[in-house]
Amino acid sequence: MRPLAPVCLPLLLLAIGCGGSGDAVREPVAGPPAAAASPARGPALTFSYETLDGRELSTASLAGRLSVIGFVATYDVASQAEARFLAGLFRDHTPRINAALLVLEASENRPLVEAFVAALKLPYPVALADAPTIAGEGPFAGLHHVPSVVILDADGREAFRHVGLITQEALDEVLRRIERENARSAAR
């Protein structure tokens, strides 16, 4: 009869390692948990965050243009790349679009976020998310992974969502597609 220890011990260690208390705080993680999705446009989102320079990043401040919002964290290298892609997109499409960054970190990380913005010389508004947004709740439900991007239409409705790194070129194509859809809808 063969001993079961060589088989059972790894399974036992795996079960212990996968167990959790259930009280863990959900933190942003790098890497996409799901593929890109483009949800049907629902109602306009309502949100308001204070930017690092004391202004407002809100439904009202973004109204009237397509708005590209990046969800990032300072500790994530892919977030740094996403912030740079958004800067290029903003540069190439100003004044046709809005761009903004929502940092999924607690307010005590503000000095780190300010250093992140200064080092990358970001030309668009940057705000710290509130606790519900960091947890993936609130107006951007489900977006607690970094990097992620949401594009809102001119009325503040979600027109595109992508979890994971997305390049400036891919975002350019998405913007063109949304603009074509908007033109077709206006022609009807």
For each residue, the residues with C-beta under 8 A, 3 or more apart:
1:
2:
3: 6
4: 7 8
5: 8 9
6: 3 9 10
7: 4 10 11
8: 4 5 11 12
9: 5 6 12 13
10: 6 7 13 14
11: 7 8 14 15
12: 8 9 15 16
13: 9 10 16 17
14: 10 11 17 18
15: 11 12 18 19
16: 12 13 19
17: 13 14
18: 14 15
19: 15 16
20: 24
21: 24
22:
23:
24: 20 21
25: 135
26: 134 135 136 144
27: 134 144
28: 71 73 76 104 105 134 144 145 146
29: 33 145 146
30: 73 76 77 78 79 145 146 147
31: 78 145 164
32: 35 145 163 164 165
33: 29 145 163
34: 37 163
35: 32 163
36: 161 162 163 164 166
37: 34 161 162 163
38: 159 160 161
39: 42 158 161
40:
41: 153 157 158 159
42: 39 157 158
43: 157
44: 59 155 156 157
45: 59 139 140 152 156 157 158
46: 59 139 156
47: 57 58 59 133 138 139 140
48: 56 57 58 59 60
49: 56 57 58 102 127 128 129 130 133
50: 54 55 56 57 127 128
51: 54 55 56 57 100 125 126 127
52: 110 113 114 117 125 126 127 128
53: 125
54: 50 51
55: 50 51 61 125
56: 48 49 50 51 60 61
57: 47 48 49 50 51 61 62 100 102 125 127
58: 47 48 49 61 62
59: 44 45 46 47 48 62 63 156
60: 48 56 63
61: 55 56 57 58 125
62: 57 58 59 65 67 98 100 152 156
63: 59 60 154 155 156
64: 154
65: 62 95 96 97 98 154
66: 96 97 98 151 152 153 154 159 175 178 179
67: 62 97 98 99 100 151 152 156
68: 86 89 90 97 98 99 100 149 150 151 171 175
69: 99 100 101 102 140 149 150 151 152
70: 79 82 83 86 99 100 101 102 147 148 149
71: 28 101 102 104 129 140 143 145 146 147 148 149 150
72: 76 79 80 82 83 101 102 103 104 146 147
73: 28 30 76 79 103 104 105 146
74: 79 103 105 109 112 113 115 116
75: 79
76: 28 30 72 73 79 80 146 147
77: 30 80 81
78: 30 31 81 82 146 147 164 165
79: 30 70 72 73 74 75 76 82 83 146 147
80: 72 76 77 83 84 116 120
81: 77 78 84 85 147 165
82: 70 72 78 79 85 86 147 149 165 166
83: 70 72 79 80 86 87 101 116 120 122
84: 80 81 87 88 120
85: 81 82 88 89 166 167 168 171
86: 68 70 82 83 89 90 99 101 122 124 149 168 171
87: 83 84 90 91 99 120 121 122 123 124
88: 84 85 91 92 168
89: 68 85 86 92 93 97 99 168 171 172 175
90: 68 86 87 93 94 97 99 123 124
91: 87 88 94 123
92: 88 89 168 172
93: 89 90 96 97 99 175
94: 90 91 97
95: 65
96: 65 66 93
97: 65 66 67 68 89 90 93 94 175
98: 62 65 66 67 68 124
99: 67 68 69 70 86 87 89 90 93 124
100: 51 57 62 67 68 69 70 124 125 126 127
101: 69 70 71 72 83 86 117 122 124 125 126 127
102: 49 57 69 70 71 72 126 127 128 129 133 140
103: 72 73 74 109 113 116 126 127 128 129
104: 28 71 72 73 129 133 134 144 146
105: 28 73 74 109 112 113 128 129 134
106: 109 128 131 134
107: 110 128
108:
109: 74 103 105 106 112 113 128
110: 52 107 113 114 128
111: 114 115
112: 74 105 109 115 116
113: 52 74 103 105 109 110 116 117 126 128
114: 52 110 111 117 118
115: 74 111 112 118 119
116: 74 80 83 103 112 113 119 120
117: 52 101 113 114 120 122 126
118: 114 115 121
119: 115 116
120: 80 83 84 87 116 117
121: 87 118
122: 83 86 87 101 117 126
123: 87 90 91
124: 86 87 90 98 99 100 101
125: 51 52 53 55 57 61 100 101
126: 51 52 100 101 102 103 113 117 122
127: 49 50 51 52 57 100 101 102 103
128: 49 50 52 102 103 105 106 107 109 110 113
129: 49 71 102 103 104 105 133 134
130: 49 133 134 138
131: 106 134 135
132: 135 137 138
133: 47 49 102 104 129 130 136 137 138 139 140 143 144
134: 26 27 28 104 105 106 129 130 131 144
135: 25 26 131 132 144
136: 26 133 140 141 142 143 144
137: 132 133 141
138: 47 130 132 133 141
139: 45 46 47 133
140: 45 47 69 71 102 133 136 143 150
141: 136 137 138
142: 136
143: 71 133 136 140 148 150 161 163
144: 26 27 28 104 133 134 135 136
145: 28 29 30 31 32 33 71 148 163 164
146: 28 29 30 71 72 73 76 78 79 104
147: 30 70 71 72 76 78 79 81 82 164 165 166
148: 70 71 143 145 161 162 163 164
149: 68 69 70 71 82 86 160 161 162 166 171
150: 68 69 71 140 143 158 160 161
151: 66 67 68 69 158 159 160 161 171 174 175 178
152: 45 62 66 67 69 156 157 158 159
153: 41 66 156 157 158 159 178 182
154: 63 64 65 66 182
155: 44 63
156: 44 45 46 59 62 63 67 152 153
157: 41 42 43 44 45 152 153
158: 39 41 42 45 150 151 152 153 161
159: 38 41 66 151 152 153 178
160: 38 149 150 151 174 178
161: 36 37 38 39 143 148 149 150 151 158
162: 36 37 148 149 166
163: 32 33 34 35 36 37 143 145 148
164: 31 32 36 78 145 147 148
165: 32 78 81 82 147
166: 36 82 85 147 149 162 170 171
167: 85 170 171
168: 85 86 88 89 92 171 172
169: 172 173
170: 166 167 173 174
171: 68 85 86 89 149 151 166 167 168 174 175
172: 89 92 168 169 175 176
173: 169 170 176 177
174: 151 160 170 171 177 178
175: 66 68 89 93 97 151 171 172 178 179
176: 172 173 179 180
177: 173 174 180 181
178: 66 151 153 159 160 174 175 181 182
179: 66 175 176 182 183
180: 176 177 183 184
181: 177 178 184 185
182: 153 154 178 179 185 186
183: 179 180 186 187
184: 180 181 187 188
185: 181 182 188
186: 182 183
187: 183 184
188: 184 185
